[in-house]
Every structure is written in structure tokens, then in C-alpha cells.
Amino acid sequence: MDILQKKEMNKDEFVILEGGYIVPAVKKYVPNLKEKNGKEMLKFNEVFRERYHILGLIGRGGYGQIYYAQDITNGDELVIKTEPKIRKGNLTKRMLLEQKILYRLQGRPHVPIMIGSGHTDIMNFIAMQLLGPNIGDLKKKSPVKRLSPSTVSRIILQGIAALRDTHSLGYIHRDIKPANMCFGISQQTRHVLKLVDYGLVRRYKNDDGSWRKQRYRPGFRGTLRYVSPRVHDKKEQSPADDLVSMAYSGVELLLMNLPWKLVAVDELKEAKEEFHSSSSPYLALCGPHYSLFCRAIFSLSPMDDPDYSALQSLIFDMMGGKTMKDSYDWEENYREVFSGHNNSSDGTPKNGKKKFDASDLWKHMKEVD
């Protein structure tokens, strides 16, 4: 942000960081709330567990409900995820597994802070950090329903770091998609991606680092649009499949829709395999850096231990000289989506700023850890 822009802003509209770096101030975020339908597990305005004041319902689905609440011990706003203890006559385990994984991942920069968890006679619950809108919703707000390369690259760079942390513990996520990625809502976390919804995770490695024996026909897990071709064949998933889903997520953010959005279910696998081809016209539309990134991921075998840093290096230049602290599309009314990617062919910005240094990414992560 230059001095002229600063003068045009009210002093309450910007924050000066260490080193004189100027960024817009974060406005208070209040999530959109749903109407009551009489099937809520928690009552509005009740104080749950003598600590959490329930302010409203954020969402509901087949697995449970998500509530907006306030911690009366410190005034912090948060969310409470709930699931019924019994579904279709069986004890539910999805949230119990999510509690376990979140606990083990605490302290990692791309994991939501878990404030508390437990159960009642009728439900399991997790209280966690309130986050902003998911990336899928932020894309929908774009007038052209897509995001700029500089924004997408920074999302995917952090998404890969999030997967690296999950995989390093021997788990795979199995439901990577834009709707499961959010940013923080504070001045410190506004540009820090958080990977959410660990209800479908599975351990793929044993404690000693050896790979678990693969099952012959594991059940389908994931979201149909984003799973890799292997998952259509009901093959055991691995880190490579998480990365394919991350690559697909970036393609959707760049191109508005995935090429197979309107393809019949029984033709989805074939459409994805065609996209994986080096001659795919859709892949070329993503630009040279992201196309190379996708090809590197598509070349991974199921038993590979991915080189996450090498994958990240393939899309650093998409940032166009921006840093992780610079504004994202939704903070600038999607201006860059219209203006295009103002970079030369080698990724060096035309304005003369130097190429992005990989160390800047890790410095950013340490600052918000």
C-alpha cells in the first residue's frame, strides 16, 4: 500500500506492522446464521457446559451441526461442532476421530485451535476457533466466479504445508476441497490458511513409519468432484490422493469450474484421466506454472512420500512478487481478477519487484505459529 492510499483511508482502516508494512485493518466477522428448524441439539442463548453461550446456528448437515458461540470466561467467539452419538442405530465415531487428530495437530499453523471437546448423553462435540468464510464461498463472491493466480498460489502453497503436517503424523485427510479451507479472522491470522474437517482422516502409516497394509476394497471416502481417479476404483488412499484433490481445488479456483462439473457420475473417472493427460487443453488454461505443478502431482505413485517443498517451488512464481502478507482478492474487491496477472513470462513482476523467496513463506508461518 502506498502513501497516497494510506492518506485516503481513515486511521482505523489500516494497521502498520513491524517494518512499516501497511495492511487494511480486519473488520469484525460475524458468520451468517441459519433459521431454527426445531431439530437443534443446542438451544439458542443457552450456556452450554457453563461456559459456551450459544448465539446461533452456522450450518447443519448429514453428520451434525455447527454453532456460533461465545466463551463467557474470556469473551472469545468460537464454533461448536456437534454430532449425534447414535446414527441409524450405530454409535458414531467421526467426531471422536476428529478430536484425536486435532489434539495431535495442535500448534501447527494450518490447524484450527481446539478449545475443548467432550460428549453428553446425546451428542459428541468440539469447541474450536472461529474462522472466516471458506474458500469456496469466497470464490463464489467473485464477480467472475474465479480467483487470481497470485491468490490461488498462496492458498495452495499453504494447503500443501497443511497436508505436509497431517501426513507427517501418518494420517491422510481424504476430503480436500475449497469448502474445507478457511482463513483466520484476526489481524494476525487473516492470511493464514486453516484446513478443517478431519472427520474422514485415516492412518496410512504405523507409529514406526511403516505403511499400513492396504485393504482390498475400502469404501468410498471423500467428495466425488475432488477425489482422484484411483478413489473411483475404490483403491486405498494415500498422500498422493490428497495432493490430487488439492491440485483440483486450485484448478477450480483458477478456471471457475472443474472441467467435469457437468459430467455424468459414471463418466467422471474418464474425464479426470483425460485432464491428467499432458495434452489436456484444460490443464494448459491454468498457466505454465500451475500446469507443471499438476503434472508433478499426477505423476506421483500411491506409495510415494511426496517432496512438499519441491511441489511448492513450482508455483512460487505465480505469486507475482507478492508476499504472504499482501492482500488477497476478496480484500481488494476482486480487482486483480479483472486486471489479470501482471507478470512477465518468467514470473518476475513487471513492476521490478524481485522474485518471491521461499524463505519468506516459512518466515510468515513462524510469525503466526
N, C-alpha and C positions, 0 to 999 in steps of 0.2 A: 504494500500500500504506500503510495507516495504522499508527500506533504500536502498537496492540493486536496487529495481525497480526505485526508485527516481533518483539514480545516473545514470541509463541508459537513463533517459529522459532529454530532453532539458528543461531549466528553464522556457521556455514559454509554456511547455506542461502540467504543473501542477500548482495547486493553494493550498496554505497552509491556511486552515481555522483556526478559533479560537480553541485553544486547541491542535494545531499541527496536526490536521487531514488533510491528503493529498489526493486530488482528481484530476483527469485529468482536464485540462482546457477545457472549451467549445469552440469549433470552430464555426466560423460564419456560420449561417444557411441561405441558400437561397433555397426556395421551387422550385420544378420542375414546369415549366411553360408550358401551352398549346399553341398550334398554334392558330392563329386567324382564325375565320371562317366567319367573316362579320356580325355576329349577336350579337356582344358585346354591352352591354349597356353603357360602358365607353370606351373611346378611349385611346389607349396606349400613354403614355407621356403627356397626358393632366393633368392639375392641377384641380382636381375636388373640387368644393366649395372653391377655392382659398387657399386650404390647403393640399390636398392629391395628391401627384404626382403618377400617375398610372404607375407602372413598368411592369405589365404583368397580365396574367390570370392564376390562380391556378387551377380552376375547373369550370365545368358547369354541370347542371342537370335539371331535370324537374321543380324544384322550383326556380331556379335562377342561379347566377354566383358569383364566389369568386375571388377577385382581390388582387394582391400583390401591395402594395403602400408604399410611404414614406411620413411621416408628415413633411412638409417643415418648420414648426415652431420650431421643435426640432431635426429633423433628424431621429426620430424613425421609424422603419419599422413596418408595420401593415397589416391587411387584411381588405377588404371592401366587405361585403356580399350584394348582390342586389337581388331584385325580382321585376318582372313587377307589376305595380299597378293593371292591369286588366289581368285576365287569363280566357279564354273561356267565355268572356263576363261578368265575375263577378269580383267585387273588391276582391283583395287578402288580407288576414288578418294574414297569417302565420308569417311574419316578424314583424308586429305590435305587435303581442303577444310576440314574442321573445324579442323585445325591452323592453317591460314592465317587463318581467321576469328577464332579465339580469340586468335591473336597480335595481330591488328589491334585487337581489342577490349580488350586488357589495360589495366587501370587504371580501367575503368568499374565502378561499384559493383555492378551486377547481373550480372556475368560471372564465372564461376569462374576462379580463378587457375591458369594453366597453368604447371606446374613444369618440364616437359621434354617432348620428343616425338622421334620418330625411327622407325626401322624395323630389322627383322632380315631374314634370308633368307626367313622365312615370314610375317611379320606387320608391320603398322604399329601404333604405339602412341602414346598421350598420357598423361602423368602430370599429374594435376591435384588441386586442393584437395578434401579430403573434405567432403561436405555431409551434412545431415541427411536424414530421410525425405522423399520427395516429397509434394506437397500432396494428391495423390490418396489416398495411403496414410494421411495424417493425417485426411482426411475419413472414410475407412473406419473409423477407430478411434473416431469419434464414436458414442455410443450411438444417436443418431437419424440417423446417416449424412449429416449436413449440418453446415455451419458458420454462425456468427452473422454478421449484416450487418457488424458492426464489424471482424471478422476478414477477411471476404471483401473488403470495400472496401480494406483495407490491402494485401491480396495483389494485387488488380487495379491499384491505384494504382502499385505498384512494377512490376507486369508491364508496364504501359503505358510506364513510364520505360525498362524494359529494351528494349522494342520501338523506342522512340524512338532509343536508342543504336545498335541494329542497323540500323535504316532510315537513320539519318544517314550511315552508311558506304556506302549504296547496296545493301544486302542485305535480303532478306526471309527469315524463319525457316522457314515452311511446315510446322511441326509443333508449334504451340502447344496445350498441354493441361496439366491439373493434374499429370500424371506427369512433365512436363518443367520443373517449378518446384520449387525446394527452398530451404530457409533454411540459413544458416551454423550452425556448431556451437560457436563461441567466444562469450565474453561480448560481444565487440564486434560479431559478425556474426549473432547469434541471431535478429534481427528484420530482417535484410537478405535480400531475395529474390534468388535466383540463377536465371537462365534457363539451361537446359542443353540438350545435344544439338543441335549445329549441323550435323549431318550432311546435312540436306536443304536447307540455305540455297542461295539463288540470287541472283546480282546482278541487280537490276532497273534500276539506273542506271549510266551510264558515269562515268568519272572526271571529266568536265566537267559532271556534273549532269544531263545529258540522259537521257531514258528510253530503255532498250534497245528495239529493235524487237520487238514481240510475235510469238511463234510461232503458227502456225495451230492446231495441235492438240498442245500439250505433254502429256507423260504425267502421270498422276495422281501427286501427291505429298502426303503428309500422313496423318492418321489419320481414317478415314471418319466417325466420330462427331462430330468437331470442325471439319471443313472447311466452308467457306461453300458456298452453293448454286452459285456460279459454278464451283467446283472440280469439282462433279459433272458439269458440262458440259465439263470439261477445258479451261477457259479459263486463260490466263496469269495467275498470281497476282501480287498487288500488296500494299502495306502494308495496304490496306483488308481484305484477306482474313485477314491475321494478326490484325487487330483484331477481326474477327468471331469468330475462334477464341478470342481472349481473352475476349470477351463470353460466348460459350457456356460457357467454363470457369467463369466466375463464376456463371452460371445453375445449372450442375450443383452447385457448392459450396453455393449457397443453397437449392436445391429438392430435394436428394438425388440426383435423376436428371434427365437431359435428357428432354424430352417424347417424343423419338423413339428412346429407348433400345431399345424392343422392336419398332420399325417395320421392316418388310422393307426390304432394301437398295434395291430398285427404287422404293421409296416415300419414301426419306429426303429427297431434294431437295424434294419437295412438302411434307413435314412441316416442314422448315426454313423454307420460304417462307411457310407459314401462321403460323409463330411470328413471322416478321418483320412480320406484319400488325399495324396499330395496334389491332385488335380482339381480338388474341390473349389468351385468358384466362390462359394460362400466363405470358405476359410480365407481366401485372398482378400475379401472385403474387410477383414479385421485389421489389415495393415501388415507390413513385413515383420515387425517385432512380435506382435501377438500371434501371427501365423506360425512363426518359428517356435514360440513358446508352446503352442498347442501341439505341434508335431513332436516336440520333445516329450511331452506328457503322453501322447498317444503311442509313442514307441516303447514306453515302459512295460515290462513284463510283470505279471501278478506277484512274483516273489522278489522283485527289486526293492532295495532300500533307496528311496529317491534322494538325489542330491538337491536339497531345497534351495540352497544358496545359488547353485548353478541355474536353476529354473528362474529364480528371482532376477538374476543378472540379465536374462533375455528380455525382460520388459522394463528395465530401469530407464531406458531412453524414451519410453512412452510418456514419462512424466514431463518431458519438455522443459527441463530446467527448474521445475517446481520442486519444493521440498515437502516433507510430510506435514509441515506446519501451515502450508498455504491453503487457501480456501478451496472447498470442493464445490461442484456445480450448484448444489442447492443453496449454498451460502451466497452465491452471486447471481441468483435468478436465472441460472442455466445459460448465462451469457456465452460461455466458451463453447457450448454445444452448437450455437448458431455461428460463431465466428470461425470455427474449425480449429484444427491443431496447428498452431503457429510454429512449426518446427521445420528445419531442413531435413534432407533425406537421412542424414546420419544420426538424427536425434538431438543435435545441438540446436538450441533455440536461436531464432533469427535475431533476438534482441542482444545477443552477445554473452548471455549468462553461461557459465561453464556447465558441462555435463554433470548430472547428479552423481554424487559419490556414494557408493554403497554404505560407507560408514555413517552417513547422515541418517539412514534408516535405523540403524541399531542405536545410534545416539538418541534418536527420538523415542524408541521403545524404552530405553533406560530411564528417560526423564519422566515417563508416565507410569513406570512399573510401581 
